[in-house]
Amino acid sequence: MKKRLYECAKVLRSKNSGPFEITLDCLFDDEQIYRKIKESGIINRALVAELYHIPEDLITNIVFFDPALGFKITFARRISSGTSFDRDVYGAQQHAPLMELLVEV
């Protein structure tokens, strides 16, 4: 069965990782769902690049952390936080493309 990531995650958020990067956090409260998503390989550089319309080389990290049942994605911002034309100074609205991702659970 497929569900949207936001339906499976306990926490799905984004934030600044300094003025030049965005971090996306996704945490689960169901270990089976977490393991299934992790082992599927769906969360990868190609997917993030496609969802966020950025080149893969701007993605600095994709880290799965088993003790927290979660993963973290970090990528470079095209416009640094708080400068002209920045539309999300805190990076708090950047998780939306990841929310709609269909995952097999």
PDB file as gemmi writes it, atoms N, CA and C in Angstrom:
CRYST1    1.000    1.000    1.000  90.00  90.00  90.00 P 1                      
ATOM      1  N   MET A   1       0.839  -1.171   0.000  1.00  0.00           N  
ATOM      2  CA  MET A   1       0.000   0.000   0.000  1.00  0.00           C  
ATOM      3  C   MET A   1       0.892   1.246   0.000  1.00  0.00           C  
ATOM      4  N   LYS A   2       0.502   2.246  -0.769  1.00  0.00           N  
ATOM      5  CA  LYS A   2       1.257   3.493  -0.827  1.00  0.00           C  
ATOM      6  C   LYS A   2       0.557   4.564  -0.005  1.00  0.00           C  
ATOM      7  N   LYS A   3       1.391   5.362   0.665  1.00  0.00           N  
ATOM      8  CA  LYS A   3       0.907   6.511   1.426  1.00  0.00           C  
ATOM      9  C   LYS A   3       1.843   7.681   1.164  1.00  0.00           C  
ATOM     10  N   ARG A   4       1.368   8.850   1.437  1.00  0.00           N  
ATOM     11  CA  ARG A   4       2.214  10.037   1.354  1.00  0.00           C  
ATOM     12  C   ARG A   4       3.108  10.064   2.595  1.00  0.00           C  
ATOM     13  N   LEU A   5       4.305  10.583   2.436  1.00  0.00           N  
ATOM     14  CA  LEU A   5       5.264  10.568   3.532  1.00  0.00           C  
ATOM     15  C   LEU A   5       4.705  11.249   4.781  1.00  0.00           C  
ATOM     16  N   TYR A   6       3.963  12.337   4.604  1.00  0.00           N  
ATOM     17  CA  TYR A   6       3.430  13.037   5.777  1.00  0.00           C  
ATOM     18  C   TYR A   6       2.433  12.184   6.559  1.00  0.00           C  
ATOM     19  N   GLU A   7       1.831  11.190   5.912  1.00  0.00           N  
ATOM     20  CA  GLU A   7       0.904  10.305   6.605  1.00  0.00           C  
ATOM     21  C   GLU A   7       1.629   9.269   7.443  1.00  0.00           C  
ATOM     22  N   CYS A   8       2.884   9.007   7.118  1.00  0.00           N  
ATOM     23  CA  CYS A   8       3.670   7.976   7.798  1.00  0.00           C  
ATOM     24  C   CYS A   8       4.577   8.540   8.881  1.00  0.00           C  
ATOM     25  N   ALA A   9       5.001   9.766   8.720  1.00  0.00           N  
ATOM     26  CA  ALA A   9       5.990  10.361   9.617  1.00  0.00           C  
ATOM     27  C   ALA A   9       5.327  10.955  10.854  1.00  0.00           C  
ATOM     28  N   LYS A  10       6.022  10.845  11.967  1.00  0.00           N  
ATOM     29  CA  LYS A  10       5.591  11.513  13.201  1.00  0.00           C  
ATOM     30  C   LYS A  10       5.995  12.988  13.145  1.00  0.00           C  
ATOM     31  N   VAL A  11       7.185  13.248  12.601  1.00  0.00           N  
ATOM     32  CA  VAL A  11       7.702  14.609  12.460  1.00  0.00           C  
ATOM     33  C   VAL A  11       8.258  14.754  11.051  1.00  0.00           C  
ATOM     34  N   LEU A  12       7.880  15.812  10.386  1.00  0.00           N  
ATOM     35  CA  LEU A  12       8.427  16.145   9.068  1.00  0.00           C  
ATOM     36  C   LEU A  12       8.575  17.657   9.045  1.00  0.00           C  
ATOM     37  N   ARG A  13       9.830  18.119   9.059  1.00  0.00           N  
ATOM     38  CA  ARG A  13      10.060  19.558   9.204  1.00  0.00           C  
ATOM     39  C   ARG A  13      11.299  19.985   8.432  1.00  0.00           C  
ATOM     40  N   SER A  14      11.424  21.281   8.271  1.00  0.00           N  
ATOM     41  CA  SER A  14      12.618  21.854   7.664  1.00  0.00           C  
ATOM     42  C   SER A  14      13.067  23.034   8.501  1.00  0.00           C  
ATOM     43  N   LYS A  15      14.350  23.347   8.367  1.00  0.00           N  
ATOM     44  CA  LYS A  15      14.911  24.470   9.115  1.00  0.00           C  
ATOM     45  C   LYS A  15      16.241  24.862   8.503  1.00  0.00           C  
ATOM     46  N   ASN A  16      16.705  26.039   8.869  1.00  0.00           N  
ATOM     47  CA  ASN A  16      18.042  26.443   8.441  1.00  0.00           C  
ATOM     48  C   ASN A  16      19.075  25.564   9.119  1.00  0.00           C  
ATOM     49  N   SER A  17      20.111  25.304   8.392  1.00  0.00           N  
ATOM     50  CA  SER A  17      21.294  24.645   8.943  1.00  0.00           C  
ATOM     51  C   SER A  17      22.425  25.639   8.726  1.00  0.00           C  
ATOM     52  N   GLY A  18      22.295  26.784   9.368  1.00  0.00           N  
ATOM     53  CA  GLY A  18      23.154  27.924   9.097  1.00  0.00           C  
ATOM     54  C   GLY A  18      22.513  28.763   8.001  1.00  0.00           C  
ATOM     55  N   PRO A  19      23.118  29.872   7.630  1.00  0.00           N  
ATOM     56  CA  PRO A  19      22.504  30.773   6.649  1.00  0.00           C  
ATOM     57  C   PRO A  19      22.562  30.278   5.209  1.00  0.00           C  
ATOM     58  N   PHE A  20      23.338  29.224   4.957  1.00  0.00           N  
ATOM     59  CA  PHE A  20      23.549  28.791   3.580  1.00  0.00           C  
ATOM     60  C   PHE A  20      23.003  27.397   3.263  1.00  0.00           C  
ATOM     61  N   GLU A  21      22.369  26.748   4.233  1.00  0.00           N  
ATOM     62  CA  GLU A  21      21.858  25.395   4.017  1.00  0.00           C  
ATOM     63  C   GLU A  21      20.471  25.229   4.629  1.00  0.00           C  
ATOM     64  N   ILE A  22      19.728  24.280   4.087  1.00  0.00           N  
ATOM     65  CA  ILE A  22      18.426  23.851   4.600  1.00  0.00           C  
ATOM     66  C   ILE A  22      18.568  22.398   5.038  1.00  0.00           C  
ATOM     67  N   THR A  23      17.953  22.065   6.157  1.00  0.00           N  
ATOM     68  CA  THR A  23      17.915  20.683   6.620  1.00  0.00           C  
ATOM     69  C   THR A  23      16.461  20.232   6.705  1.00  0.00           C  
ATOM     70  N   LEU A  24      16.205  19.050   6.196  1.00  0.00           N  
ATOM     71  CA  LEU A  24      14.893  18.411   6.282  1.00  0.00           C  
ATOM     72  C   LEU A  24      15.022  17.248   7.262  1.00  0.00           C  
ATOM     73  N   ASP A  25      14.124  17.159   8.229  1.00  0.00           N  
ATOM     74  CA  ASP A  25      14.109  16.062   9.197  1.00  0.00           C  
ATOM     75  C   ASP A  25      12.825  15.274   9.028  1.00  0.00           C  
ATOM     76  N   CYS A  26      12.955  13.965   9.061  1.00  0.00           N  
ATOM     77  CA  CYS A  26      11.791  13.092   9.000  1.00  0.00           C  
ATOM     78  C   CYS A  26      11.984  12.001  10.048  1.00  0.00           C  
ATOM     79  N   LEU A  27      11.065  11.945  11.020  1.00  0.00           N  
ATOM     80  CA  LEU A  27      11.140  10.973  12.114  1.00  0.00           C  
ATOM     81  C   LEU A  27       9.857  10.149  12.142  1.00  0.00           C  
ATOM     82  N   PHE A  28      10.008   8.892  12.493  1.00  0.00           N  
ATOM     83  CA  PHE A  28       8.887   7.962  12.518  1.00  0.00           C  
ATOM     84  C   PHE A  28       8.680   7.417  13.922  1.00  0.00           C  
ATOM     85  N   ASP A  29       7.475   6.977  14.224  1.00  0.00           N  
ATOM     86  CA  ASP A  29       7.232   6.272  15.487  1.00  0.00           C  
ATOM     87  C   ASP A  29       6.930   4.793  15.248  1.00  0.00           C  
ATOM     88  N   ASP A  30       7.028   4.375  13.998  1.00  0.00           N  
ATOM     89  CA  ASP A  30       6.811   2.978  13.628  1.00  0.00           C  
ATOM     90  C   ASP A  30       8.087   2.448  12.972  1.00  0.00           C  
ATOM     91  N   GLU A  31       8.770   1.547  13.663  1.00  0.00           N  
ATOM     92  CA  GLU A  31      10.050   1.044  13.164  1.00  0.00           C  
ATOM     93  C   GLU A  31       9.913   0.301  11.838  1.00  0.00           C  
ATOM     94  N   GLN A  32       8.828  -0.432  11.654  1.00  0.00           N  
ATOM     95  CA  GLN A  32       8.635  -1.166  10.400  1.00  0.00           C  
ATOM     96  C   GLN A  32       8.532  -0.214   9.207  1.00  0.00           C  
ATOM     97  N   ILE A  33       7.782   0.853   9.365  1.00  0.00           N  
ATOM     98  CA  ILE A  33       7.652   1.832   8.281  1.00  0.00           C  
ATOM     99  C   ILE A  33       8.997   2.489   8.012  1.00  0.00           C  
ATOM    100  N   TYR A  34       9.697   2.894   9.079  1.00  0.00           N  
ATOM    101  CA  TYR A  34      11.020   3.503   8.912  1.00  0.00           C  
ATOM    102  C   TYR A  34      11.958   2.578   8.140  1.00  0.00           C  
ATOM    103  N   ARG A  35      12.038   1.335   8.571  1.00  0.00           N  
ATOM    104  CA  ARG A  35      12.951   0.372   7.917  1.00  0.00           C  
ATOM    105  C   ARG A  35      12.559   0.142   6.454  1.00  0.00           C  
ATOM    106  N   LYS A  36      11.281   0.051   6.193  1.00  0.00           N  
ATOM    107  CA  LYS A  36      10.823  -0.178   4.819  1.00  0.00           C  
ATOM    108  C   LYS A  36      11.224   0.983   3.911  1.00  0.00           C  
ATOM    109  N   ILE A  37      11.039   2.214   4.384  1.00  0.00           N  
ATOM    110  CA  ILE A  37      11.422   3.390   3.602  1.00  0.00           C  
ATOM    111  C   ILE A  37      12.938   3.441   3.435  1.00  0.00           C  
ATOM    112  N   LYS A  38      13.674   3.201   4.504  1.00  0.00           N  
ATOM    113  CA  LYS A  38      15.139   3.225   4.433  1.00  0.00           C  
ATOM    114  C   LYS A  38      15.648   2.174   3.446  1.00  0.00           C  
ATOM    115  N   GLU A  39      15.167   0.962   3.570  1.00  0.00           N  
ATOM    116  CA  GLU A  39      15.659  -0.142   2.747  1.00  0.00           C  
ATOM    117  C   GLU A  39      15.199  -0.049   1.298  1.00  0.00           C  
ATOM    118  N   SER A  40      14.143   0.704   1.040  1.00  0.00           N  
ATOM    119  CA  SER A  40      13.662   0.847  -0.339  1.00  0.00           C  
ATOM    120  C   SER A  40      14.637   1.656  -1.195  1.00  0.00           C  
ATOM    121  N   GLY A  41      15.408   2.520  -0.549  1.00  0.00           N  
ATOM    122  CA  GLY A  41      16.337   3.365  -1.295  1.00  0.00           C  
ATOM    123  C   GLY A  41      15.678   4.547  -1.976  1.00  0.00           C  
ATOM    124  N   ILE A  42      14.403   4.774  -1.701  1.00  0.00           N  
ATOM    125  CA  ILE A  42      13.682   5.876  -2.371  1.00  0.00           C  
ATOM    126  C   ILE A  42      14.246   7.243  -1.992  1.00  0.00           C  
ATOM    127  N   ILE A  43      14.742   7.375  -0.762  1.00  0.00           N  
ATOM    128  CA  ILE A  43      15.310   8.647  -0.315  1.00  0.00           C  
ATOM    129  C   ILE A  43      16.765   8.688  -0.778  1.00  0.00           C  
ATOM    130  N   ASN A  44      17.002   9.409  -1.861  1.00  0.00           N  
ATOM    131  CA  ASN A  44      18.352   9.473  -2.432  1.00  0.00           C  
ATOM    132  C   ASN A  44      18.564  10.833  -3.095  1.00  0.00           C  
ATOM    133  N   ARG A  45      19.790  11.075  -3.528  1.00  0.00           N  
ATOM    134  CA  ARG A  45      20.145  12.367  -4.119  1.00  0.00           C  
ATOM    135  C   ARG A  45      19.318  12.701  -5.363  1.00  0.00           C  
ATOM    136  N   ALA A  46      19.084  11.723  -6.197  1.00  0.00           N  
ATOM    137  CA  ALA A  46      18.326  11.969  -7.427  1.00  0.00           C  
ATOM    138  C   ALA A  46      16.900  12.431  -7.102  1.00  0.00           C  
ATOM    139  N   LEU A  47      16.272  11.787  -6.136  1.00  0.00           N  
ATOM    140  CA  LEU A  47      14.914  12.162  -5.751  1.00  0.00           C  
ATOM    141  C   LEU A  47      14.887  13.578  -5.167  1.00  0.00           C  
ATOM    142  N   VAL A  48      15.801  13.870  -4.261  1.00  0.00           N  
ATOM    143  CA  VAL A  48      15.829  15.195  -3.626  1.00  0.00           C  
ATOM    144  C   VAL A  48      16.074  16.277  -4.678  1.00  0.00           C  
ATOM    145  N   ALA A  49      17.001  16.018  -5.579  1.00  0.00           N  
ATOM    146  CA  ALA A  49      17.286  16.975  -6.649  1.00  0.00           C  
ATOM    147  C   ALA A  49      16.032  17.235  -7.491  1.00  0.00           C  
ATOM    148  N   GLU A  50      15.301  16.173  -7.788  1.00  0.00           N  
ATOM    149  CA  GLU A  50      14.068  16.319  -8.579  1.00  0.00           C  
ATOM    150  C   GLU A  50      12.997  17.087  -7.809  1.00  0.00           C  
ATOM    151  N   LEU A  51      12.765  16.722  -6.546  1.00  0.00           N  
ATOM    152  CA  LEU A  51      11.722  17.376  -5.749  1.00  0.00           C  
ATOM    153  C   LEU A  51      11.996  18.861  -5.528  1.00  0.00           C  
ATOM    154  N   TYR A  52      13.272  19.197  -5.354  1.00  0.00           N  
ATOM    155  CA  TYR A  52      13.632  20.573  -5.007  1.00  0.00           C  
ATOM    156  C   TYR A  52      14.196  21.372  -6.184  1.00  0.00           C  
ATOM    157  N   HIS A  53      14.219  20.751  -7.355  1.00  0.00           N  
ATOM    158  CA  HIS A  53      14.687  21.429  -8.565  1.00  0.00           C  
ATOM    159  C   HIS A  53      16.074  22.031  -8.369  1.00  0.00           C  
ATOM    160  N   ILE A  54      16.964  21.191  -7.834  1.00  0.00           N  
ATOM    161  CA  ILE A  54      18.343  21.612  -7.613  1.00  0.00           C  
ATOM    162  C   ILE A  54      19.283  20.557  -8.183  1.00  0.00           C  
ATOM    163  N   PRO A  55      20.511  20.931  -8.516  1.00  0.00           N  
ATOM    164  CA  PRO A  55      21.475  19.931  -8.952  1.00  0.00           C  
ATOM    165  C   PRO A  55      21.890  19.047  -7.765  1.00  0.00           C  
ATOM    166  N   GLU A  56      22.198  17.810  -8.058  1.00  0.00           N  
ATOM    167  CA  GLU A  56      22.578  16.865  -7.010  1.00  0.00           C  
ATOM    168  C   GLU A  56      23.784  17.333  -6.208  1.00  0.00           C  
ATOM    169  N   ASP A  57      24.669  18.090  -6.824  1.00  0.00           N  
ATOM    170  CA  ASP A  57      25.874  18.504  -6.093  1.00  0.00           C  
ATOM    171  C   ASP A  57      25.582  19.539  -5.005  1.00  0.00           C  
ATOM    172  N   LEU A  58      24.359  20.084  -4.951  1.00  0.00           N  
ATOM    173  CA  LEU A  58      23.988  20.974  -3.850  1.00  0.00           C  
ATOM    174  C   LEU A  58      23.535  20.199  -2.610  1.00  0.00           C  
ATOM    175  N   ILE A  59      23.314  18.904  -2.765  1.00  0.00           N  
ATOM    176  CA  ILE A  59      22.880  18.069  -1.640  1.00  0.00           C  
ATOM    177  C   ILE A  59      24.132  17.625  -0.891  1.00  0.00           C  
ATOM    178  N   THR A  60      24.264  18.089   0.344  1.00  0.00           N  
ATOM    179  CA  THR A  60      25.489  17.798   1.095  1.00  0.00           C  
ATOM    180  C   THR A  60      25.398  16.518   1.913  1.00  0.00           C  
ATOM    181  N   ASN A  61      24.207  16.174   2.400  1.00  0.00           N  
ATOM    182  CA  ASN A  61      24.068  14.971   3.229  1.00  0.00           C  
ATOM    183  C   ASN A  61      22.678  14.366   3.128  1.00  0.00           C  
ATOM    184  N   ILE A  62      22.648  13.050   3.133  1.00  0.00           N  
ATOM    185  CA  ILE A  62      21.424  12.296   3.395  1.00  0.00           C  
ATOM    186  C   ILE A  62      21.854  11.240   4.405  1.00  0.00           C  
ATOM    187  N   VAL A  63      21.329  11.352   5.620  1.00  0.00           N  
ATOM    188  CA  VAL A  63      21.774  10.485   6.708  1.00  0.00           C  
ATOM    189  C   VAL A  63      20.569   9.818   7.352  1.00  0.00           C  
ATOM    190  N   PHE A  64      20.613   8.497   7.452  1.00  0.00           N  
ATOM    191  CA  PHE A  64      19.619   7.742   8.200  1.00  0.00           C  
ATOM    192  C   PHE A  64      20.192   7.471   9.582  1.00  0.00           C  
ATOM    193  N   PHE A  65      19.384   7.676  10.617  1.00  0.00           N  
ATOM    194  CA  PHE A  65      19.831   7.499  11.998  1.00  0.00           C  
ATOM    195  C   PHE A  65      18.867   6.545  12.686  1.00  0.00           C  
ATOM    196  N   ASP A  66      19.263   5.275  12.722  1.00  0.00           N  
ATOM    197  CA  ASP A  66      18.386   4.217  13.227  1.00  0.00           C  
ATOM    198  C   ASP A  66      17.889   4.429  14.657  1.00  0.00           C  
ATOM    199  N   PRO A  67      18.733   4.879  15.613  1.00  0.00           N  
ATOM    200  CA  PRO A  67      18.221   5.039  16.976  1.00  0.00           C  
ATOM    201  C   PRO A  67      17.044   6.016  17.091  1.00  0.00           C  
ATOM    202  N   ALA A  68      16.981   6.997  16.179  1.00  0.00           N  
ATOM    203  CA  ALA A  68      15.878   7.969  16.199  1.00  0.00           C  
ATOM    204  C   ALA A  68      14.774   7.618  15.214  1.00  0.00           C  
ATOM    205  N   LEU A  69      14.952   6.535  14.459  1.00  0.00           N  
ATOM    206  CA  LEU A  69      13.997   6.141  13.424  1.00  0.00           C  
ATOM    207  C   LEU A  69      13.740   7.304  12.463  1.00  0.00           C  
ATOM    208  N   GLY A  70      14.819   7.877  11.962  1.00  0.00           N  
ATOM    209  CA  GLY A  70      14.642   9.020  11.090  1.00  0.00           C  
ATOM    210  C   GLY A  70      15.772   9.245  10.122  1.00  0.00           C  
ATOM    211  N   PHE A  71      15.548  10.218   9.252  1.00  0.00           N  
ATOM    212  CA  PHE A  71      16.598  10.618   8.323  1.00  0.00           C  
ATOM    213  C   PHE A  71      16.644  12.132   8.231  1.00  0.00           C  
ATOM    214  N   LYS A  72      17.797  12.611   7.798  1.00  0.00           N  
ATOM    215  CA  LYS A  72      18.058  14.041   7.660  1.00  0.00           C  
ATOM    216  C   LYS A  72      18.647  14.268   6.276  1.00  0.00           C  
ATOM    217  N   ILE A  73      18.159  15.287   5.611  1.00  0.00           N  
ATOM    218  CA  ILE A  73      18.664  15.690   4.299  1.00  0.00           C  
ATOM    219  C   ILE A  73      19.126  17.135   4.431  1.00  0.00           C  
ATOM    220  N   THR A  74      20.335  17.425   3.977  1.00  0.00           N  
ATOM    221  CA  THR A  74      20.840  18.790   4.004  1.00  0.00           C  
ATOM    222  C   THR A  74      21.264  19.185   2.601  1.00  0.00           C  
ATOM    223  N   PHE A  75      20.834  20.383   2.183  1.00  0.00           N  
ATOM    224  CA  PHE A  75      21.250  20.883   0.879  1.00  0.00           C  
ATOM    225  C   PHE A  75      21.506  22.381   0.950  1.00  0.00           C  
ATOM    226  N   ALA A  76      22.328  22.848   0.029  1.00  0.00           N  
ATOM    227  CA  ALA A  76      22.690  24.265  -0.019  1.00  0.00           C  
ATOM    228  C   ALA A  76      21.511  25.103  -0.478  1.00  0.00           C  
ATOM    229  N   ARG A  77      21.344  26.244   0.161  1.00  0.00           N  
ATOM    230  CA  ARG A  77      20.336  27.208  -0.270  1.00  0.00           C  
ATOM    231  C   ARG A  77      20.867  27.941  -1.489  1.00  0.00           C  
ATOM    232  N   ARG A  78      20.000  28.256  -2.412  1.00  0.00           N  
ATOM    233  CA  ARG A  78      20.415  29.057  -3.574  1.00  0.00           C  
ATOM    234  C   ARG A  78      20.577  30.523  -3.196  1.00  0.00           C  
ATOM    235  N   ILE A  79      19.806  30.965  -2.214  1.00  0.00           N  
ATOM    236  CA  ILE A  79      19.879  32.342  -1.708  1.00  0.00           C  
ATOM    237  C   ILE A  79      20.056  32.237  -0.198  1.00  0.00           C  
ATOM    238  N   SER A  80      21.049  32.888   0.354  1.00  0.00           N  
ATOM    239  CA  SER A  80      21.298  32.753   1.792  1.00  0.00           C  
ATOM    240  C   SER A  80      20.166  33.375   2.607  1.00  0.00           C  
ATOM    241  N   SER A  81      19.983  32.848   3.776  1.00  0.00           N  
ATOM    242  CA  SER A  81      18.905  33.264   4.659  1.00  0.00           C  
ATOM    243  C   SER A  81      19.005  34.751   4.998  1.00  0.00           C  
ATOM    244  N   GLY A  82      17.874  35.436   4.851  1.00  0.00           N  
ATOM    245  CA  GLY A  82      17.785  36.826   5.250  1.00  0.00           C  
ATOM    246  C   GLY A  82      18.267  37.848   4.242  1.00  0.00           C  
ATOM    247  N   THR A  83      18.709  37.399   3.076  1.00  0.00           N  
ATOM    248  CA  THR A  83      19.167  38.351   2.069  1.00  0.00           C  
ATOM    249  C   THR A  83      18.029  38.705   1.119  1.00  0.00           C  
ATOM    250  N   SER A  84      18.286  39.646   0.235  1.00  0.00           N  
ATOM    251  CA  SER A  84      17.273  40.038  -0.749  1.00  0.00           C  
ATOM    252  C   SER A  84      16.791  38.813  -1.525  1.00  0.00           C  
ATOM    253  N   PHE A  85      15.516  38.758  -1.749  1.00  0.00           N  
ATOM    254  CA  PHE A  85      14.842  37.693  -2.502  1.00  0.00           C  
ATOM    255  C   PHE A  85      14.690  36.383  -1.732  1.00  0.00           C  
ATOM    256  N   ASP A  86      15.157  36.317  -0.487  1.00  0.00           N  
ATOM    257  CA  ASP A  86      14.905  35.129   0.333  1.00  0.00           C  
ATOM    258  C   ASP A  86      13.442  35.164   0.764  1.00  0.00           C  
ATOM    259  N   ARG A  87      12.709  34.099   0.448  1.00  0.00           N  
ATOM    260  CA  ARG A  87      11.276  34.060   0.754  1.00  0.00           C  
ATOM    261  C   ARG A  87      10.957  33.247   2.006  1.00  0.00           C  
ATOM    262  N   ASP A  88      11.969  32.645   2.632  1.00  0.00           N  
ATOM    263  CA  ASP A  88      11.737  31.808   3.814  1.00  0.00           C  
ATOM    264  C   ASP A  88      12.963  31.910   4.723  1.00  0.00           C  
ATOM    265  N   VAL A  89      13.044  32.988   5.471  1.00  0.00           N  
ATOM    266  CA  VAL A  89      14.249  33.290   6.252  1.00  0.00           C  
ATOM    267  C   VAL A  89      14.627  32.173   7.226  1.00  0.00           C  
ATOM    268  N   TYR A  90      13.655  31.464   7.786  1.00  0.00           N  
ATOM    269  CA  TYR A  90      13.947  30.399   8.745  1.00  0.00           C  
ATOM    270  C   TYR A  90      14.042  29.015   8.100  1.00  0.00           C  
ATOM    271  N   GLY A  91      13.733  28.917   6.833  1.00  0.00           N  
ATOM    272  CA  GLY A  91      13.758  27.614   6.171  1.00  0.00           C  
ATOM    273  C   GLY A  91      12.641  26.697   6.630  1.00  0.00           C  
ATOM    274  N   ALA A  92      11.623  27.250   7.259  1.00  0.00           N  
ATOM    275  CA  ALA A  92      10.580  26.446   7.890  1.00  0.00           C  
ATOM    276  C   ALA A  92       9.497  25.950   6.937  1.00  0.00           C  
ATOM    277  N   GLN A  93       9.512  26.375   5.687  1.00  0.00           N  
ATOM    278  CA  GLN A  93       8.473  25.979   4.735  1.00  0.00           C  
ATOM    279  C   GLN A  93       9.000  25.031   3.659  1.00  0.00           C  
ATOM    280  N   GLN A  94      10.217  24.548   3.824  1.00  0.00           N  
ATOM    281  CA  GLN A  94      10.861  23.812   2.737  1.00  0.00           C  
ATOM    282  C   GLN A  94      10.593  22.309   2.728  1.00  0.00           C  
ATOM    283  N   HIS A  95       9.865  21.806   3.680  1.00  0.00           N  
ATOM    284  CA  HIS A  95       9.571  20.371   3.714  1.00  0.00           C  
ATOM    285  C   HIS A  95       8.390  19.985   2.825  1.00  0.00           C  
ATOM    286  N   ALA A  96       7.666  20.946   2.299  1.00  0.00           N  
ATOM    287  CA  ALA A  96       6.446  20.661   1.532  1.00  0.00           C  
ATOM    288  C   ALA A  96       6.651  19.679   0.368  1.00  0.00           C  
ATOM    289  N   PRO A  97       7.667  19.821  -0.483  1.00  0.00           N  
ATOM    290  CA  PRO A  97       7.803  18.848  -1.578  1.00  0.00           C  
ATOM    291  C   PRO A  97       8.001  17.408  -1.081  1.00  0.00           C  
ATOM    292  N   LEU A  98       8.666  17.254   0.049  1.00  0.00           N  
ATOM    293  CA  LEU A  98       8.901  15.922   0.604  1.00  0.00           C  
ATOM    294  C   LEU A  98       7.613  15.326   1.187  1.00  0.00           C  
ATOM    295  N   MET A  99       6.736  16.170   1.682  1.00  0.00           N  
ATOM    296  CA  MET A  99       5.479  15.709   2.294  1.00  0.00           C  
ATOM    297  C   MET A  99       4.653  14.843   1.354  1.00  0.00           C  
ATOM    298  N   GLU A 100       4.605  15.235   0.107  1.00  0.00           N  
ATOM    299  CA  GLU A 100       3.723  14.584  -0.862  1.00  0.00           C  
ATOM    300  C   GLU A 100       4.319  13.325  -1.499  1.00  0.00           C  
ATOM    301  N   LEU A 101       5.544  12.991  -1.144  1.00  0.00           N  
ATOM    302  CA  LEU A 101       6.196  11.820  -1.711  1.00  0.00           C  
ATOM    303  C   LEU A 101       5.406  10.554  -1.392  1.00  0.00           C  
ATOM    304  N   LEU A 102       5.085   9.767  -2.406  1.00  0.00           N  
ATOM    305  CA  LEU A 102       4.414   8.483  -2.205  1.00  0.00           C  
ATOM    306  C   LEU A 102       5.442   7.425  -1.858  1.00  0.00           C  
ATOM    307  N   VAL A 103       5.200   6.724  -0.734  1.00  0.00           N  
ATOM    308  CA  VAL A 103       6.104   5.660  -0.281  1.00  0.00           C  
ATOM    309  C   VAL A 103       5.303   4.381  -0.065  1.00  0.00           C  
ATOM    310  N   GLU A 104       5.969   3.278  -0.284  1.00  0.00           N  
ATOM    311  CA  GLU A 104       5.352   1.970  -0.050  1.00  0.00           C  
ATOM    312  C   GLU A 104       5.498   1.615   1.424  1.00  0.00           C  
ATOM    313  N   VAL A 105       4.373   1.326   2.075  1.00  0.00           N  
ATOM    314  CA  VAL A 105       4.416   0.957   3.508  1.00  0.00           C  
ATOM    315  C   VAL A 105       3.768  -0.381   3.770  1.00  0.00           C  
TER     316      VAL A 105                                                      
END                                                                             
